[in-house]
Amino acid sequence: MNMVHVLRLLRLLGHALSGALGCALLAAGPATVAAAATATPPVTVRYMLWDSGQLPAYRQCAAAFEQQHPDIRIKFQQAGWGDYWTALSTGFIAGVAPDVFTNHLAKAPDFVANGLLEDLGPYIRRDGVDLTQYPPALVAGWARDGHQYALPKDWDTVALVVNLAHARQAGVSLDELQHLDWNPRDGGSFERVMRRLTLDRQGRNALDPQFDRRAVARYGYMTPGAGGMAGQIEWSHFAVSNGFRFQDAPWALPYHYDDPRLAETLSWLAGLPAKGIAVPYQGGTGLGTSARFAAGQVAMVPDGAWMIGHFARLKGVESAWVPLPVGPGGQRASMLNGLGDSMWVGSRVKPQAWQWIRYLGSRACQQTVARTGVVLPAVNGLAEEVIAQHRAQGVDASAFLTMARARTFPMPIAANGAQVDALINGAIESVLMGREAAAPALAEANRQANALFRLPGGRAVP
């Protein structure tokens, strides 16, 4: 830039800027203005997530990150769960997807199969990122064939949330709730507690011979839904504690949804409404579990660790989290799920995107997230800090740590996830609504799901 151009720029700036800023620039002289005109602007990394509740925490992370990396700016995009995956898919197709995004194990297999995720392995090895700072299962979920498709950001297990006022009214102690067991034949102590917590409109519980199951005022339990191929909060914990396995290992085929132990588990759940002790399954047409719980219509529901804050904020409802029931095999079980941050393979700013992913997975950022209490961070030891923080606020959420120390299992992972999910969800929904018997419905859905795959050599999956 020659001096004539600099002076012309000075005059333009003098007209365009007013007040102290304009005067300061004009007084600075041609050299300063020329340097400003030729400075490289920061690189923008676009980051997308779905949970608005986590957005403030990650904005704090971005502010700290930008201080350390003044040449990088983080631009946030947020959309609710229902719109998130549509927006992401549209972005992939149009070539305008976010550089970095929060990923879910239920969606990742199809992204991997379509070559949409950058392998972070080379970056991890180059920069010596210590993956042992995370629980091994969280790292393994994002790995395949030597590639690493995300860094862990948080984790969750499932527990039961109970209305304590309802429990006290029914004479059910917190100690009882913390030591429940179940089986698919008579439901164990879990079903007996359901009966005690259930009331008809005359105030009789479901143990009373006069109980009217056609006029229930408060149900003891509610199954949240069909749950798709994972049944994360709906049924997986019951089925796995009964001996069921989704697959032999992540990515392994065949699926085992035809297992009789899953069929008897779902048959038991499907039979609870007929006894009047659980909310009848209505598909997607009725109130959800949290709404019914808040309204006092149901005394006990399962949910995930990401809902701790939600239930704590319910007005006029005193609740407690307790571990899931011990199953027939003598163990509690819970899905251990974890979100991760992935890079779009089409990003034009991959070096900067990696720096942001690395910071998101660092103790520094996850410590910031821990202080907000919105999720349980992936870095070892930080989940305990979040639970302690909730305890200081009067909420005992230690049941999630109990479940993390129990038998945990991963979400089912394989390609064609959307199609498998639709098949299994349809079968389970049909069972819960009483339209089909569990064993034949699941056997047929499992056959169709496995038929979507071919083994090496083109052989069909058995």
Secondary structure as UniProt FT lines:
FT   HELIX           3..16
FT   HELIX           19..28
FT   HELIX           30..38
FT   STRAND          43..49
FT   TURN            52..54
FT   HELIX           55..68
FT   TURN            70..71
FT   STRAND          72..78
FT   HELIX           81..94
FT   STRAND          100..103
FT   TURN            105..107
FT   HELIX           108..113
FT   TURN            114..115
FT   HELIX           121..127
FT   HELIX           131..133
FT   HELIX           136..140
FT   TURN            141..142
FT   STRAND          143..144
FT   TURN            145..146
FT   STRAND          147..148
FT   STRAND          151..152
FT   STRAND          154..156
FT   STRAND          158..163
FT   HELIX           164..170
FT   HELIX           174..177
FT   TURN            178..179
FT   TURN            184..186
FT   HELIX           188..197
FT   STRAND          199..200
FT   TURN            201..202
FT   TURN            206..207
FT   TURN            209..210
FT   TURN            213..214
FT   STRAND          216..219
FT   TURN            228..230
FT   TURN            232..235
FT   HELIX           236..241
FT   TURN            242..243
FT   TURN            250..251
FT   TURN            257..258
FT   HELIX           260..271
FT   HELIX           273..275
FT   TURN            283..284
FT   HELIX           289..294
FT   TURN            295..296
FT   STRAND          300..304
FT   HELIX           305..307
FT   HELIX           308..312
FT   TURN            315..316
FT   STRAND          319..322
FT   TURN            328..329
FT   STRAND          333..335
FT   STRAND          340..344
FT   TURN            345..346
FT   HELIX           350..360
FT   HELIX           363..372
FT   STRAND          376..377
FT   TURN            380..381
FT   HELIX           382..392
FT   TURN            393..394
FT   HELIX           399..405
FT   STRAND          407..409
FT   HELIX           417..432
FT   TURN            433..434
FT   HELIX           438..450
FT   TURN            451..452
FT   TURN            456..457
//
